[in-house]
Amino acid sequence: MKISFLSSCLFFLVAFFSCSLSSIDQANPHDLDTNVQRDFKSYWLQGTAEITTYDLSQARYGELRKGNVVNVFVVEPWNEERQVKSDSGGDSQVLKLNTTKKFLTGVYPYSMMTSVFSDVENAACQKVTCTSQEWCGHTFTQLNNDDDQWNGQQFSYFELEGDDDFSIGSETVLEDEIWNTIRLNPEDLPTGEFTMLPSTMYLRLSHLDFESYPVKAQINKGHSTTTYALNYPSLQRIIEITFSNAYPHVIDHWKETYSDGWGSNRKQLTTEAKLLKREMIDYWNKNSNSDEYLREELGLD
């Protein structure tokens, strides 16, 4: 059952360029299970963000690297026309996921980030951005939902990737949006055979074009957790995301197996991320030196 809220009954107190948000007082009672409504409001609309940290083993250049992942989930007001966070209340609300990934490759570090914005009412993805920084240079990719297609832009320090505009058919599912679908309504996860755009981080690390690929998706539900598996035969890539059956469907761990490295170092490796800590924090208000203890609590220091 989809989560639905009446936009006119939602009001956010948002400061200019602030990350803060206020609680939503009323929800649309139509076509909405009372328990789901109560759980959604009590968890996501308490004026905080969910911060989850993960221990990371990242495949890169034919070796596994230690690192960390931080997932930041938060509900925010949304300007539908400009597809950006609204500073004046917004037309609707989105669940935003900011994923940061950091790991070392020898002497130099990688710092990557993906942002995914999904409509709270129907879990439909509105926008995805991805950045990657390392000592060679940095890249930026953006995908915007334009109803009948995805409009994309890519900027890169690589000559062959360069500054590029591209589009993808609206029938293509984005792998990046799966994470928000799990948190909003895992019953909406697509299964069977269809076309999907692999995650923007994977495409960045693999230097592949932004094209959709055939994928086979299945759900394996256990007693307390469910695993959502995606198999890309043409890429020889499998990703498995495991999350709790109970609300709010916390993502516990995931695995991503694919061919990594170049030349003689190329081999099948598995990137893994395992949950370390989870906290509900109004992090935008925790910006003083005295708040640094929170990083230790999250397992980041």
C-alpha positions as a Markdown table, in Angstrom:
| # | Residue | x | y | z |
|---|---|---|---|---|
| 1 | Met | 0.0 | 0.0 | 0.0 |
| 2 | Lys | 1.4 | 3.4 | -1.0 |
| 3 | Ile | 2.0 | 6.2 | 1.5 |
| 4 | Ser | 0.0 | 9.3 | 0.6 |
| 5 | Phe | -0.1 | 12.7 | 2.2 |
| 6 | Leu | -2.3 | 15.7 | 1.5 |
| 7 | Ser | 0.2 | 18.4 | 0.5 |
| 8 | Ser | -2.0 | 21.3 | 1.6 |
| 9 | Cys | -1.9 | 19.9 | 5.1 |
| 10 | Leu | 1.8 | 19.8 | 5.3 |
| 11 | Phe | 3.8 | 22.8 | 6.5 |
| 12 | Phe | 7.5 | 23.0 | 7.0 |
| 13 | Leu | 9.5 | 25.8 | 8.8 |
| 14 | Val | 12.5 | 26.0 | 6.6 |
| 15 | Ala | 15.3 | 28.5 | 7.0 |
| 16 | Phe | 17.1 | 29.8 | 4.0 |
| 17 | Phe | 19.8 | 27.3 | 3.0 |
| 18 | Ser | 19.0 | 25.3 | 6.1 |
| 19 | Cys | 18.6 | 21.5 | 6.4 |
| 20 | Ser | 16.0 | 21.7 | 9.2 |
| 21 | Leu | 12.4 | 20.8 | 8.9 |
| 22 | Ser | 9.4 | 20.8 | 11.2 |
| 23 | Ser | 6.9 | 18.0 | 12.0 |
| 24 | Ile | 3.9 | 17.4 | 9.8 |
| 25 | Asp | 0.7 | 17.5 | 11.8 |
| 26 | Gln | -1.9 | 16.0 | 9.5 |
| 27 | Ala | -1.9 | 13.2 | 6.9 |
| 28 | Asn | -4.3 | 12.2 | 4.2 |
| 29 | Pro | -6.6 | 9.5 | 5.7 |
| 30 | His | -7.7 | 8.2 | 2.3 |
| 31 | Asp | -6.2 | 4.9 | 1.1 |
| 32 | Leu | -3.7 | 4.9 | 3.9 |
| 33 | Asp | -3.4 | 2.2 | 6.5 |
| 34 | Thr | -3.6 | 3.8 | 10.0 |
| 35 | Asn | -0.6 | 2.0 | 11.3 |
| 36 | Val | 1.6 | 2.9 | 8.3 |
| 37 | Gln | 0.5 | 6.6 | 8.7 |
| 38 | Arg | 1.3 | 6.5 | 12.4 |
| 39 | Asp | 4.7 | 4.8 | 11.9 |
| 40 | Phe | 5.7 | 7.1 | 9.0 |
| 41 | Lys | 4.8 | 10.3 | 11.0 |
| 42 | Ser | 6.5 | 9.1 | 14.2 |
| 43 | Tyr | 9.7 | 8.1 | 12.5 |
| 44 | Trp | 10.3 | 10.4 | 9.5 |
| 45 | Leu | 8.6 | 13.6 | 10.7 |
| 46 | Gln | 10.1 | 14.1 | 14.1 |
| 47 | Gly | 12.4 | 16.9 | 12.9 |
| 48 | Thr | 15.6 | 14.7 | 12.6 |
| 49 | Ala | 17.4 | 12.7 | 9.9 |
| 50 | Glu | 18.3 | 9.1 | 10.1 |
| 51 | Ile | 22.1 | 8.7 | 10.0 |
| 52 | Thr | 23.4 | 5.1 | 9.3 |
| 53 | Thr | 27.1 | 4.2 | 9.1 |
| 54 | Tyr | 28.5 | 1.1 | 7.4 |
| 55 | Asp | 31.8 | -0.7 | 7.4 |
| 56 | Leu | 32.9 | -0.9 | 3.8 |
| 57 | Ser | 35.0 | -3.3 | 1.8 |
| 58 | Gln | 35.3 | -1.7 | -1.6 |
| 59 | Ala | 36.6 | -3.3 | -4.8 |
| 60 | Arg | 38.9 | -1.0 | -6.7 |
| 61 | Tyr | 41.8 | -1.7 | -9.2 |
| 62 | Gly | 41.5 | -5.4 | -8.5 |
| 63 | Glu | 41.9 | -5.2 | -4.7 |
| 64 | Leu | 39.5 | -4.7 | -1.8 |
| 65 | Arg | 39.9 | -1.5 | 0.1 |
| 66 | Lys | 38.7 | -0.6 | 3.6 |
| 67 | Gly | 36.4 | 2.4 | 4.0 |
| 68 | Asn | 33.1 | 3.6 | 5.2 |
| 69 | Val | 29.6 | 4.5 | 3.9 |
| 70 | Val | 27.2 | 7.0 | 5.5 |
| 71 | Asn | 23.5 | 7.0 | 4.5 |
| 72 | Val | 21.5 | 10.1 | 5.4 |
| 73 | Phe | 17.7 | 9.8 | 5.0 |
| 74 | Val | 15.6 | 12.9 | 5.6 |
| 75 | Val | 12.2 | 14.2 | 4.5 |
| 76 | Glu | 12.3 | 17.7 | 2.9 |
| 77 | Pro | 10.0 | 20.1 | 1.0 |
| 78 | Trp | 10.4 | 20.0 | -2.7 |
| 79 | Asn | 10.1 | 22.6 | -5.5 |
| 80 | Glu | 8.6 | 20.4 | -8.3 |
| 81 | Glu | 9.3 | 22.9 | -11.2 |
| 82 | Arg | 13.0 | 23.4 | -10.4 |
| 83 | Gln | 13.5 | 20.0 | -8.8 |
| 84 | Val | 15.4 | 21.3 | -5.9 |
| 85 | Lys | 14.8 | 21.6 | -2.1 |
| 86 | Ser | 12.3 | 24.4 | -1.5 |
| 87 | Asp | 13.1 | 27.3 | 0.8 |
| 88 | Ser | 9.4 | 28.4 | 1.0 |
| 89 | Gly | 7.3 | 25.3 | 1.9 |
| 90 | Gly | 7.4 | 23.5 | -1.4 |
| 91 | Asp | 4.9 | 21.9 | -3.7 |
| 92 | Ser | 5.4 | 18.4 | -2.3 |
| 93 | Gln | 7.7 | 16.4 | 0.0 |
| 94 | Val | 10.5 | 14.0 | -0.9 |
| 95 | Leu | 12.6 | 11.5 | 0.9 |
| 96 | Lys | 16.2 | 12.4 | 0.3 |
| 97 | Leu | 19.0 | 10.0 | 0.5 |
| 98 | Asn | 22.6 | 11.2 | 0.7 |
| 99 | Thr | 25.1 | 8.4 | 0.4 |
| 100 | Thr | 28.8 | 9.2 | 1.0 |
| 101 | Lys | 31.5 | 6.6 | 0.3 |
| 102 | Lys | 35.1 | 7.1 | 1.3 |
| 103 | Phe | 38.1 | 4.7 | 0.8 |
| 104 | Leu | 41.8 | 4.8 | 0.0 |
| 105 | Thr | 43.6 | 3.5 | -3.1 |
| 106 | Gly | 47.2 | 3.4 | -2.0 |
| 107 | Val | 48.4 | 7.0 | -1.3 |
| 108 | Tyr | 45.3 | 8.8 | -2.6 |
| 109 | Pro | 41.7 | 8.9 | -1.3 |
| 110 | Tyr | 38.3 | 8.5 | -3.0 |
| 111 | Ser | 35.3 | 10.5 | -1.8 |
| 112 | Met | 32.0 | 9.8 | -3.6 |
| 113 | Met | 28.4 | 11.0 | -3.0 |
| 114 | Thr | 25.0 | 10.2 | -4.4 |
| 115 | Ser | 21.8 | 12.1 | -3.7 |
| 116 | Val | 18.4 | 10.6 | -4.5 |
| 117 | Phe | 15.1 | 12.4 | -4.2 |
| 118 | Ser | 11.9 | 10.4 | -4.2 |
| 119 | Asp | 8.3 | 11.7 | -3.8 |
| 120 | Val | 6.8 | 10.7 | -0.5 |
| 121 | Glu | 3.4 | 10.1 | -1.9 |
| 122 | Asn | 4.3 | 7.4 | -4.5 |
| 123 | Ala | 8.0 | 6.8 | -4.1 |
| 124 | Ala | 8.6 | 8.0 | -7.6 |
| 125 | Cys | 12.2 | 9.2 | -8.1 |
| 126 | Gln | 12.5 | 12.9 | -9.1 |
| 127 | Lys | 16.3 | 13.4 | -9.3 |
| 128 | Val | 19.6 | 11.8 | -8.8 |
| 129 | Thr | 23.1 | 13.4 | -8.6 |
| 130 | Cys | 26.5 | 11.8 | -8.2 |
| 131 | Thr | 29.9 | 13.2 | -7.5 |
| 132 | Ser | 33.3 | 11.6 | -7.3 |
| 133 | Gln | 36.6 | 13.2 | -6.2 |
| 134 | Glu | 40.1 | 11.8 | -6.1 |
| 135 | Trp | 43.5 | 13.2 | -6.8 |
| 136 | Cys | 43.2 | 12.8 | -10.6 |
| 137 | Gly | 40.2 | 15.1 | -10.6 |
| 138 | His | 36.4 | 15.0 | -10.1 |
| 139 | Thr | 33.2 | 14.3 | -11.9 |
| 140 | Phe | 29.5 | 15.3 | -11.6 |
| 141 | Thr | 26.4 | 13.6 | -13.0 |
| 142 | Gln | 22.8 | 14.6 | -12.7 |
| 143 | Leu | 19.6 | 12.9 | -13.8 |
| 144 | Asn | 16.2 | 14.7 | -13.8 |
| 145 | Asn | 12.8 | 13.1 | -14.2 |
| 146 | Asp | 11.0 | 14.8 | -17.1 |
| 147 | Asp | 7.9 | 12.5 | -17.2 |
| 148 | Asp | 8.6 | 10.9 | -20.6 |
| 149 | Gln | 12.3 | 10.5 | -20.1 |
| 150 | Trp | 15.3 | 11.0 | -17.8 |
| 151 | Asn | 17.5 | 14.0 | -18.8 |
| 152 | Gly | 21.1 | 13.6 | -17.9 |
| 153 | Gln | 24.3 | 15.7 | -17.7 |
| 154 | Gln | 27.8 | 14.6 | -17.0 |
| 155 | Phe | 30.9 | 16.6 | -16.4 |
| 156 | Ser | 34.3 | 14.9 | -16.1 |
| 157 | Tyr | 38.0 | 15.5 | -16.1 |
| 158 | Phe | 38.3 | 12.5 | -18.6 |
| 159 | Glu | 38.5 | 13.6 | -22.2 |
| 160 | Leu | 36.3 | 10.7 | -23.5 |
| 161 | Glu | 33.6 | 11.4 | -20.8 |
| 162 | Gly | 33.9 | 15.1 | -21.1 |
| 163 | Asp | 30.8 | 17.4 | -20.8 |
| 164 | Asp | 27.9 | 15.4 | -22.1 |
| 165 | Asp | 24.1 | 15.6 | -22.3 |
| 166 | Phe | 22.1 | 12.3 | -22.6 |
| 167 | Ser | 18.6 | 11.0 | -22.1 |
| 168 | Ile | 17.1 | 7.7 | -21.0 |
| 169 | Gly | 13.6 | 6.4 | -21.6 |
| 170 | Ser | 11.1 | 6.9 | -18.7 |
| 171 | Glu | 10.5 | 3.1 | -18.7 |
| 172 | Thr | 14.0 | 2.6 | -17.3 |
| 173 | Val | 14.2 | 2.0 | -13.6 |
| 174 | Leu | 17.1 | 3.6 | -11.8 |
| 175 | Glu | 19.1 | 1.4 | -9.4 |
| 176 | Asp | 19.8 | 4.4 | -7.3 |
| 177 | Glu | 16.0 | 4.9 | -6.6 |
| 178 | Ile | 15.7 | 1.4 | -5.1 |
| 179 | Trp | 17.1 | 2.5 | -1.8 |
| 180 | Asn | 14.3 | 5.0 | -1.2 |
| 181 | Thr | 11.7 | 2.5 | -2.4 |
| 182 | Ile | 12.8 | 0.1 | 0.2 |
| 183 | Arg | 12.4 | 2.7 | 3.0 |
| 184 | Leu | 9.1 | 4.1 | 1.7 |
| 185 | Asn | 7.3 | 1.0 | 0.5 |
| 186 | Pro | 9.2 | -2.2 | -0.3 |
| 187 | Glu | 6.1 | -3.7 | -1.8 |
| 188 | Asp | 6.8 | -1.4 | -4.8 |
| 189 | Leu | 10.1 | -3.0 | -5.6 |
| 190 | Pro | 10.0 | -4.3 | -9.2 |
| 191 | Thr | 10.6 | -7.9 | -9.9 |
| 192 | Gly | 11.1 | -10.1 | -13.0 |
| 193 | Glu | 13.0 | -9.0 | -16.1 |
| 194 | Phe | 13.2 | -5.3 | -17.1 |
| 195 | Thr | 15.7 | -2.6 | -18.0 |
| 196 | Met | 17.6 | -0.7 | -15.3 |
| 197 | Leu | 20.2 | 2.0 | -15.2 |
| 198 | Pro | 23.0 | 0.7 | -12.9 |
| 199 | Ser | 24.0 | 2.9 | -9.9 |
| 200 | Thr | 25.7 | 6.1 | -10.8 |
| 201 | Met | 28.6 | 5.2 | -8.5 |
| 202 | Tyr | 29.1 | 1.9 | -10.3 |
| 203 | Leu | 29.0 | 3.6 | -13.7 |
| 204 | Arg | 31.5 | 6.1 | -12.5 |
| 205 | Leu | 34.0 | 3.5 | -11.2 |
| 206 | Ser | 33.5 | 1.3 | -14.3 |
| 207 | His | 33.7 | 4.2 | -16.8 |
| 208 | Leu | 30.6 | 2.8 | -18.6 |
| 209 | Asp | 28.2 | 4.9 | -20.6 |
| 210 | Phe | 24.9 | 5.9 | -19.1 |
| 211 | Glu | 22.7 | 3.3 | -20.7 |
| 212 | Ser | 20.1 | 0.9 | -19.4 |
| 213 | Tyr | 20.8 | -2.8 | -19.2 |
| 214 | Pro | 18.6 | -5.9 | -18.9 |
| 215 | Val | 18.3 | -7.0 | -15.3 |
| 216 | Lys | 16.6 | -9.8 | -13.4 |
| 217 | Ala | 15.2 | -8.9 | -10.0 |
| 218 | Gln | 13.9 | -11.1 | -7.2 |
| 219 | Ile | 12.8 | -10.8 | -3.6 |
| 220 | Asn | 13.8 | -13.3 | -1.0 |
| 221 | Lys | 11.8 | -12.8 | 2.2 |
| 222 | Gly | 13.0 | -14.3 | 5.5 |
| 223 | His | 11.6 | -14.3 | 9.0 |
| 224 | Ser | 13.1 | -10.9 | 10.0 |
| 225 | Thr | 14.8 | -9.6 | 6.9 |
| 226 | Thr | 14.3 | -9.4 | 3.1 |
| 227 | Thr | 17.0 | -9.5 | 0.4 |
| 228 | Tyr | 16.4 | -7.7 | -2.9 |
| 229 | Ala | 18.7 | -9.1 | -5.6 |
| 230 | Leu | 19.5 | -7.6 | -9.0 |
| 231 | Asn | 21.4 | -9.6 | -11.6 |
| 232 | Tyr | 22.8 | -7.9 | -14.7 |
| 233 | Pro | 23.8 | -10.8 | -17.0 |
| 234 | Ser | 25.6 | -8.6 | -19.6 |
| 235 | Leu | 27.6 | -6.9 | -16.9 |
| 236 | Gln | 28.3 | -10.0 | -14.9 |
| 237 | Arg | 27.2 | -8.0 | -11.9 |
| 238 | Ile | 24.9 | -8.9 | -8.9 |
| 239 | Ile | 23.8 | -6.7 | -6.1 |
| 240 | Glu | 22.0 | -7.9 | -3.0 |
| 241 | Ile | 20.4 | -5.4 | -0.5 |
| 242 | Thr | 19.2 | -6.8 | 2.8 |
| 243 | Phe | 16.7 | -4.8 | 4.9 |
| 244 | Ser | 14.5 | -5.4 | 7.9 |
| 245 | Asn | 10.9 | -6.6 | 7.4 |
| 246 | Ala | 9.7 | -4.4 | 10.3 |
| 247 | Tyr | 9.1 | -0.7 | 9.7 |
| 248 | Pro | 11.1 | 1.5 | 9.0 |
| 249 | His | 12.8 | -1.2 | 6.9 |
| 250 | Val | 16.4 | -0.3 | 7.9 |
| 251 | Ile | 19.0 | -1.4 | 5.4 |
| 252 | Asp | 21.3 | -3.8 | 7.3 |
| 253 | His | 23.9 | -4.7 | 4.6 |
| 254 | Trp | 24.5 | -5.1 | 0.9 |
| 255 | Lys | 26.8 | -7.0 | -1.5 |
| 256 | Glu | 27.9 | -6.0 | -5.0 |
| 257 | Thr | 29.8 | -8.5 | -7.1 |
| 258 | Tyr | 31.3 | -7.6 | -10.4 |
| 259 | Ser | 34.5 | -7.7 | -12.5 |
| 260 | Asp | 36.9 | -5.1 | -11.2 |
| 261 | Gly | 40.4 | -3.9 | -12.1 |
| 262 | Trp | 42.3 | -3.5 | -15.4 |
| 263 | Gly | 44.4 | -5.9 | -17.5 |
| 264 | Ser | 45.9 | -8.8 | -15.5 |
| 265 | Asn | 44.5 | -7.5 | -12.3 |
| 266 | Arg | 40.9 | -7.8 | -13.4 |
| 267 | Lys | 38.9 | -10.3 | -11.4 |
| 268 | Gln | 35.5 | -10.9 | -9.8 |
| 269 | Leu | 35.4 | -9.1 | -6.5 |
| 270 | Thr | 32.6 | -8.4 | -4.0 |
| 271 | Thr | 32.1 | -5.0 | -2.4 |
| 272 | Glu | 30.3 | -5.3 | 1.0 |
| 273 | Ala | 28.9 | -2.8 | 3.4 |
| 274 | Lys | 27.7 | -3.8 | 6.9 |
| 275 | Leu | 25.7 | -1.7 | 9.3 |
| 276 | Leu | 27.7 | -0.1 | 12.2 |
| 277 | Lys | 25.4 | 2.5 | 13.9 |
| 278 | Arg | 22.1 | 4.2 | 13.4 |
| 279 | Glu | 21.0 | 7.5 | 15.0 |
| 280 | Met | 18.2 | 10.0 | 14.5 |
| 281 | Ile | 20.0 | 13.4 | 14.6 |
| 282 | Asp | 19.2 | 17.0 | 13.6 |
| 283 | Tyr | 22.7 | 17.1 | 12.3 |
| 284 | Trp | 22.3 | 20.6 | 10.8 |
| 285 | Asn | 22.2 | 21.9 | 14.3 |
| 286 | Lys | 25.2 | 19.9 | 15.4 |
| 287 | Asn | 28.0 | 21.9 | 13.9 |
| 288 | Ser | 30.1 | 23.1 | 16.9 |
| 289 | Asn | 33.3 | 21.5 | 18.1 |
| 290 | Ser | 31.4 | 20.2 | 21.1 |
| 291 | Asp | 29.3 | 18.0 | 18.8 |
| 292 | Glu | 32.2 | 16.1 | 17.4 |
| 293 | Tyr | 31.6 | 13.3 | 19.9 |
| 294 | Leu | 28.7 | 12.2 | 17.7 |
| 295 | Arg | 31.2 | 11.1 | 15.0 |
| 296 | Glu | 32.7 | 8.7 | 17.5 |
| 297 | Glu | 29.2 | 7.4 | 18.4 |
| 298 | Leu | 28.5 | 6.8 | 14.7 |
| 299 | Gly | 31.8 | 4.9 | 14.4 |
| 300 | Leu | 33.4 | 7.5 | 12.1 |
| 301 | Asp | 36.3 | 8.3 | 14.3 |
